[in-house]
Every structure is written in structure tokens, then in C-alpha cells.
Amino acid sequence: MEPQELQSKRWIVGLLSLSFLTAFVVLWLMDDSKQAVLGAMIRVGTMLGAFWLAIPVMVRHPKILKRLPWYLLLAMVMLIAFIKQFVLIIPLFIALALLTMFAGRKPPQ
């Protein structure tokens, strides 16, 4: 996906995030016995919200977009392999994302 296309569809991601979070609140107030559905809605809503916040950074650093599928695949494998050490994985991915922003050739000045 191109950065301009991603930026133009940012409002859709924000709207989806708000709708999942609103549905969570409504279902929680009406019937809180469906814990699995409520848990899924709050997780999806917060993840979409985090992605909505990250879109401007992704547009400014397009190198992240090229490598994003590999990061997601690596995240899933690491999550499955090291589920007990989940707290250690988060700083690793943050460091990896920061290194990616500064990796590669520098443009000529």
C-alpha cells in the first residue's frame, strides 16, 4: 500500500476503531456475560486505534511499510514461541522498529 493511499484511508481505520469500542461499551452495559466477545471487541478496537495513531509515522518513514508484513509474521512466531516471556518481546519490537526507521541508504544531500 502506498503512503498516500494509507493516509487517505486513515479515517476508515479510526471509524472502525471507534465502532468496535462503542460496540464493546454497549454490549458490556446490556449483557456482560459474553466475556469472549467483549474481550475480542476491546482488543480489536484498541489495536485499530493504535494503528490509526501510527499511520502518520508510517507515512513519514515508508521503509516501515515495505517491511511491515515481515514484522507481523515475526511477531506472531515470537508470540507463539515465547508466550511466557511476553514482557521481553515488546521492547525488542520497539527497538527493531526504531532501527528500521534509520536503516538503509541515506538520501544524497
C-alpha positions, -999 to +999 in steps of 0.1 A: +000+000+000+013+034-009+018+060+018-007+084+002-034+057+000-027+048+036-031+084+047-063+088+027-079+057+044-069+067+079-103+079+087-117+044+079-094+029+105-104+054+131-141+049+124-137+011+127-118+016+160-145+038+174-172+014+163-156-016+180-150+003+212-186+017+211-200-018+205-179-031+234-194-004+257-229-011+246-227-049+249-209-045+283-238-023+296-265-046+282-251-081+289-217-086+304-220-124+303-203-127+269-168-123+280-151-137+249-170-113+226-163-084+248-126-093+251-123-096+213-140-062+207-119-043+232-087-058+218-096-052+181-107-017+190-075-007+208-053-023+181-071-004+154-067+027+175-030+022+179-027+016+141-047+048+135-022+067+157+008+051+139-003+059+103+014+094+102+047+078+114+044+051+087+038+077+060+068+097+072+090+066+072+079+045+042+107+019+048+085+006+076+057-001+052+079-023+030+089-045+059+057-045+079+044-079+067+077-095+078+074-078+112+039-091+117+050-126+108+079-124+131+057-110+159+033-140+155+061-165+156+078-149+186+044-146+204+037-183+199+073-194+208+078-171+238+043-165+252+057-168+288+083-141+282+058-117+265+070-087+285+105-092+270+092-092+234+076-058+235+109-038+240+125-060+213+099-050+187+101-013+197+139-014+192+135-032+159+110-006+146+133+022+156+163+006+139+143+001+108+134+038+106+171+047+104+183+017+083+191+018+046+208+043+024+207+080+033+194+103+005+221+125-011+222+160+003 
